[in-house]
Amino acid sequence: MLKIINASKAFLAGTPNEHVALKNVSLSLTKGEFVTIIGSNGAGKSTLFNAIGGTFWLDRGKILLQGDNITYMAEHRRASMIGRLFQDPVKGTAPDMTIEENLALAYNRKSKNGLRIGVHRKDVQIFREKIAQLNMGLENRMKTKVGLLSGGQRQALSLLMATISTPRLLLLDEHTAALDPASAEKIMLITKNIVSQESITTMMITHNIQSALKTGSRTIMLDRGKIILDISGQERADMTVPRLMELFSQQSKNTLDNDRMLFVNN
């Protein structure tokens, strides 16, 4: 499904401030696989997502999605194949447009006619049924401007928009980090349900170690632009937070400290 081969990316290359964000990263995901990604600030997590999403191109390496080489594909073309959620709920929606208008934009993103703002009557019932599954009562507020919604409601809508036309790949970039605990828990439950029902290949960045080990079926740890841990199966099922910290220290040759990792353990 997704294959990353020797991906490398450096910023300010050739200057005293050069920063190598990715170092020969190779990774393969099968269809429907849900992988969680952890690592310290600056480890390369968001850089990896930006490279996959097309925010910038790699210096070296390849990115293949369902066999298609997207390494140098324009970002807007990848958007029809890749859904993405950010930490800030504001980034995923248009605040001055209504709920149904936002959904129409997302629903039509694969259309050969491009993005259309107009809401077709035949699509309204589809939107209502989809959004009713969120159990937030938003199906009764379809003409409400999105800017009037709470952060949790807006992130739930962003998630629905990212998956309403089932993407080949879903990237979740700390998509619950800006929410209160109750909203974060609800969004995670909705996320798991949608990913499971639609069998969407998913990558999720999180700073919550326990959530990383409980969500999906595989966990990857990045450090200084490299994958230093990749665990799944029984090894992951038996993994504890203290043991994961110990493995990090062994693999990275660094002592794990809260200031560096900024992990939340509850």
C-alpha positions, 0 to 999 in steps of 0.5 A: 500500500505505502512504501517509503524507500531511503527517504532523506530530507535536509533543511538549510543544506550546505549552511552552518544551520543545516538540519537533517530531518530524515535519514534514509528512512524506509518503511512499508505499510500494508492495506488497512494497517494502522501505525502509530508514530512516536518520538521527541520534538524534532525527531522527524515525525511531521517532516515524514508526514509533510514529505508523504503529503507533498508539502515539500519533495525529498532530497533523495528516496522514493514514496510509492502509494498503491504502486504509484510513484508520488515522490514528485507529485504536486501536493494538490494531486496527492490530496485526492488520495491522502486524507490528513488531520492536523493538531489545530481543528481550524486547519481542516475546515472552512469556517465561513462555510456551512457544515454541508458546504464543507462536506460537499467540498470534501465529497467532490475532491475526487471529481473530475470536475474539481472542487465544487462548493455547491451542495447537490440535493442528492448528496444531502442525505448522504451527508446527514447519514455520515455525520449522524454516525458521529453522535454529536447532533450535527446532522440537525445543524447542516446549515450552521457555519463551521466557525460556530462549532466547538473544537471537538465538533470541528475536529470530528467534522475534519475527520469525516471530511478526510474520509468521506471519499475513502482515501488511500492513506490517512495521516493523523498529525496529533489530531487530538492534542489540542482538545480537552480530555473528553473531546480527545477520547471521543475523537479517538473513538470515532477515528478507530471506528471509521478506520476499522469500518473503511479499512483505511491505511492510517499513520498517526503521530502522538506524544501519548505513549500509552495511546500509541501502544493501544491504538492500531497494530504497530508502533514506530519510534523516530529519533533524529530522522531515523526509525529506531524502533518498529514493534508489532504483534506480541512484542507490542502487546506485551510492551510497557511504557517503562520498557519502551523508554528503556529500549529508546535509551538503548537504541538512541544511546541517549537517556530519555528525559521528559524535557526532550521527549515531552511524552504524556503518559496518561 
